[in-house]
Amino acid sequence: MDSDHSSLFCWNTSLHSWSALMGGTCGTCTMCCKIMAVSQLHKPKNTWCEHCSVGVGCKIYPDRPSSCQSFRCIWLQTQDHVPPLPMNLRPDKCKVVLHTSADEKSIVAKVDPKYPNAWKEKGVGLMLGTLAEKCFVLVDNGKQYWLLRDGKARQARMSAADDEGNETFLGYIE
């Protein structure tokens, strides 16, 4: 892959201002409260937010940071559409939070580090494979990064997150 593609690989690991199609409800899912970094709360990724009541919701919901207010995972975005993504692909069920990249050109699959191979499981794996036919899909399982495109999964090297939570694609691990 040539260097002209490097601009496609800058992901913001914090909850940020991704486009949000307001739809559906989270129900008992609180996976984004663990997987996502929240720079406004100085919360690193892959740790439970101190304000999260796991399986219930946010204890500071009315006063939660704007980045939390605007974030909607892809599962939630689809719930007002026909057909919506099924319940087995809700993040707390499949252990993967899907969202768009900051530039909205790619998909990011953030995997619960307790289940590092969850992205390869039947339902999620099939969906990621289908998405990778149309755009780049970055998988972050807390230990490794993978870039999926056109039926191939290549291990990727990403920079450390900056103060805003941005990680940049540095290349492939051969």
C-alpha positions in Angstrom: 0.0 0.0 0.0 1.5 3.4 -1.0 2.0 6.3 1.4 -0.9 8.2 -0.2 -3.2 6.0 1.9 -1.7 7.1 5.2 -4.3 9.8 5.7 -7.0 7.1 5.9 -5.4 5.6 8.9 -5.7 8.3 11.6 -8.2 7.1 14.2 -9.3 9.0 17.3 -9.4 6.5 20.1 -11.4 8.9 22.3 -15.1 9.3 22.0 -15.2 12.2 19.6 -17.6 13.9 17.2 -18.3 11.0 14.9 -21.5 11.5 13.0 -24.3 10.2 15.1 -27.6 9.0 13.7 -29.8 9.1 16.8 -31.6 5.8 17.0 -32.4 3.0 19.3 -31.4 2.6 22.9 -28.3 1.0 24.4 -30.4 -1.2 26.7 -28.1 -2.9 29.2 -25.0 -2.5 26.9 -22.3 -0.3 28.4 -19.3 -1.7 26.4 -18.3 1.7 25.0 -17.9 2.8 28.7 -15.0 0.3 28.9 -13.5 0.1 25.4 -13.4 3.7 24.4 -11.1 6.4 25.8 -12.7 9.6 27.1 -10.1 12.4 27.1 -12.5 14.8 28.8 -12.6 12.4 31.8 -8.9 11.3 31.4 -10.2 7.8 31.0 -7.9 5.5 29.0 -9.3 2.9 26.6 -10.0 -0.6 27.8 -10.8 0.4 31.4 -14.3 0.8 32.9 -15.3 4.4 33.3 -15.7 5.3 37.0 -19.1 6.7 36.2 -20.4 3.5 34.6 -22.8 1.2 36.3 -22.0 -1.9 34.3 -25.1 -3.3 32.5 -27.1 -0.3 33.7 -25.7 2.9 32.3 -24.0 6.2 33.1 -24.3 7.5 36.7 -23.7 11.1 35.5 -25.9 10.7 32.3 -27.4 14.3 32.4 -23.9 15.8 32.9 -21.8 13.3 30.8 -19.1 14.8 28.6 -20.2 16.0 25.1 -18.1 13.3 23.5 -20.1 10.7 25.3 -23.4 12.4 24.3 -22.5 12.4 20.6 -21.1 8.9 20.4 -23.3 6.2 18.9 -21.8 2.9 17.9 -22.7 1.4 14.6 -25.0 -1.2 16.2 -27.0 1.6 17.9 -27.1 3.7 14.7 -28.8 0.8 12.8 -31.6 0.2 15.3 -34.0 2.7 13.6 -33.2 1.3 10.1 -34.5 -1.8 8.3 -33.0 -4.2 8.8 -31.2 -3.3 12.1 -28.1 -5.2 13.2 -29.3 -8.2 15.3 -29.0 -8.4 19.0 -26.1 -10.9 18.8 -24.0 -8.0 17.2 -24.7 -5.6 20.1 -21.3 -4.8 21.6 -22.0 -6.4 25.0 -23.0 -9.6 23.3 -20.2 -9.8 20.6 -17.5 -8.0 22.6 -16.7 -5.6 19.7 -17.6 -1.9 19.5 -17.9 -0.7 15.9 -17.6 3.0 15.0 -16.5 5.1 12.1 -13.0 6.6 11.9 -12.7 10.3 12.7 -12.7 11.1 8.9 -15.7 8.7 8.5 -14.0 6.8 5.6 -13.2 3.7 7.6 -14.6 1.4 10.2 -12.9 0.8 13.6 -13.6 -2.4 15.5 -12.5 -2.1 19.1 -12.4 -5.5 20.8 -12.7 -6.2 24.5 -9.2 -7.2 25.5 -10.7 -10.1 27.6 -11.9 -11.6 24.3 -9.1 -10.7 21.8 -10.3 -13.0 19.1 -14.0 -11.9 19.3 -13.6 -10.1 16.0 -13.0 -13.4 14.3 -16.2 -15.0 15.6 -18.9 -16.0 13.1 -21.3 -13.1 13.1 -18.8 -10.3 13.7 -16.2 -11.9 11.4 -18.7 -12.2 8.5 -19.8 -8.6 9.0 -16.2 -7.2 9.2 -15.3 -9.2 6.0 -18.3 -7.7 4.2 -17.4 -4.2 5.3 -13.7 -4.7 4.3 -14.9 -5.3 0.7 -16.0 -1.6 0.7 -13.7 0.2 3.0 -10.7 -0.2 5.4 -11.5 -1.8 8.7 -9.1 -1.4 11.6 -9.3 -4.0 14.4 -7.9 -3.0 17.8 -8.0 -5.9 20.3 -6.0 -4.0 23.0 -2.8 -5.8 22.1 -2.6 -5.8 18.4 -4.0 -3.9 15.4 -5.2 -5.5 12.2 -6.1 -3.8 9.0 -8.8 -5.7 6.9 -9.3 -4.9 3.3 -10.4 -7.0 0.3 -10.4 -10.4 2.1 -7.0 -9.9 3.7 -6.0 -9.2 7.3 -2.6 -7.6 7.9 -1.2 -6.8 11.2 -0.7 -3.0 11.5 1.6 -0.8 13.5 0.0 2.3 15.1 1.6 5.2 16.9 0.9 5.8 20.6 -2.1 7.9 21.2 -1.5 11.7 21.4 -3.2 14.0 23.9 -6.3 14.0 21.8 -6.4 10.2 21.7 -5.3 10.0 18.0 -3.4 7.0 16.8 -1.8 7.1 13.4 -1.1 4.2 11.0 2.7 3.7 10.8 2.8 0.7 8.5 2.4 -3.1 8.4 4.1 -5.7 10.5 5.6 -8.1 8.0 
